[in-house]
């Protein structure tokens, strides 16, 4: 029983911050007993992602590269955070990925902006 509990704890990767952009990334176990950092809350249709970059989630929580061509038209996949990271120079693999990288760059900039002042509780009498 103890070995089973340890195995399930190992599969629970969680989230961490990217050392390049500071945005969150999901740490997920692979079939090869390794870890991959995936873009959180992003599951594009698999046919929109080249075969070598598709990560499919398995029933036990692990992921594997899904190289089947053509994939099922409704199959969803995940992508590595490094492909969407605005702080890493990568080739323009797909137009939608360039858009995602731009949005992530804006999100990373907004993290450093100061918060707006709190609203004024009472407005002065204007007459």
N, C-alpha and C positions, 0 to 999 in steps of 0.2 A: 504494500500500500504506500509506503514512504517513497519508493522509486517512482510510482505513478504520480504522486503529488509533486515531486521534483520535476518530472517531465512536463507537467502542465504549467508549472511556474516558469520554466524555460521558454515556453511558447508565448508567454505574455510579455511582449516586447515593450508596449507603451509608446509614449511620445517623448521626443527630445527636440531641442532647438538646433537648427542648422548652424554650424560654425561660420558659414559664409554670409548668410542673409539674416539670421536670427529668427526665421519663421519656424513654426512647428513642422515636424516630420514624423511619420509613423515608423517605428522599428518593428519589423515583421520577420519571423523565422521562415527559412526556405526549406525545400525538400533536401537540399545538399548540406544540411546542418550548419547553415550560415545565416547571416542577417542581411536584410536589405532595408534601406530607408525609402519609404514610399510617400508620395504626396497625399496628405490627408484630405478626406472629403472630395476625392476626385475619382470617378469611375467612368471613363469614356467608353463608348462602344468599341469592342475589340477590333472590328474591321477598319477603324480609323487610326489604329496604332500599328506600325510595322511589327512583324512577328517577333523580332529579337528584343522588343521593348515591352511586350505585353506580360504583365504579372497577373495570374489568375489565382483568386483565393480558393483554397480547398476547404473541405468541411471541418478539418481539425485546426483551422486557423493559419496554417502555413500557406506560402505562395510558391508558385513555380512559373517559369517562363513558358508562355503558351505559343508555340510556333506553328499551330495548325493553320493552313491556308486553303481556302478561305475559311475564316471562323464563322460560327453561327451568327446571323445578322443581329440577334438580340443579346449576345454574350457581352458582358461588361468585363473590364480589366482595370488594372491600376498601373500607374507609371512611377518610376523612381523620382524622388524629389530633386535629384541633381539635374534632371531634364527640365524642371520647371523653376529652378533656383535662379533668381534674377542676378545674383552675384557671381555666377560662374559663366564663363564664355563657352558657349556650345554652338554648333552649327544649327541653322534653321531647319529642323527636321520636318515640321508640319506647321502650316499657318496658324492653327488653333493653339499650338503650343507657344508660338511667339506671343499671341495675345495673352495667354496664361502667365507667361514670364513677365510681361508688361504689368499686368494686374498685381502680381506678387511684388514687383518692384515698388509700385505705389503703396501697397499694404505695408511693406517694410518701412517706407519713408513715414507713413502715418503713425507708426509705433513710436517714433522719436519726437513727434510734434507735441507741443505743450497742450494741455487740456484747456478748453475755453472757460472763461470765468463763469461762476455760477450766476443764474438769472437774478435780477434785482427783485427782492421780495415785494417792495412797495414802490410804485411809481409816484413821483411828485405831482401835486395838484397843478394842472396846467391852466386852470382858470375857469 
